[in-house]
């Protein structure tokens, strides 16, 4: 089973997803994120990462999905 998030910032989205899957008997759960910001406040990790960005908490990451032109911006 896979859990996917666009930007791993605090880990809140992944912890909610994992909590849901803990109610189901699974042999394995893998997590994947497009952008890992390394500001986790929950004990979650991404098994698969697109890119890792060292950012401040004040910066904002935008992920845009467009046909044949997906982009990530740091504001």
Rosetta blueprint (number, residue, H / E / L):
1 X L
2 X E
3 X E
4 X E
5 X E
6 X E
7 X E
8 X E
9 X L
10 X L
11 X L
12 X H
13 X H
14 X H
15 X H
16 X H
17 X H
18 X H
19 X H
20 X H
21 X H
22 X L
23 X L
24 X L
25 X L
26 X L
27 X L
28 X L
29 X L
30 X E
31 X E
32 X E
33 X E
34 X E
35 X E
36 X E
37 X L
38 X L
39 X L
40 X L
41 X L
42 X L
43 X L
44 X L
45 X L
46 X L
47 X L
48 X E
49 X E
50 X E
51 X E
52 X E
53 X L
54 X L
55 X L
56 X L
57 X L
58 X L
59 X L
60 X L
61 X E
62 X E
63 X E
64 X E
65 X L
66 X L
67 X L
68 X L
69 X L
70 X L
71 X E
72 X E
73 X E
74 X E
75 X L
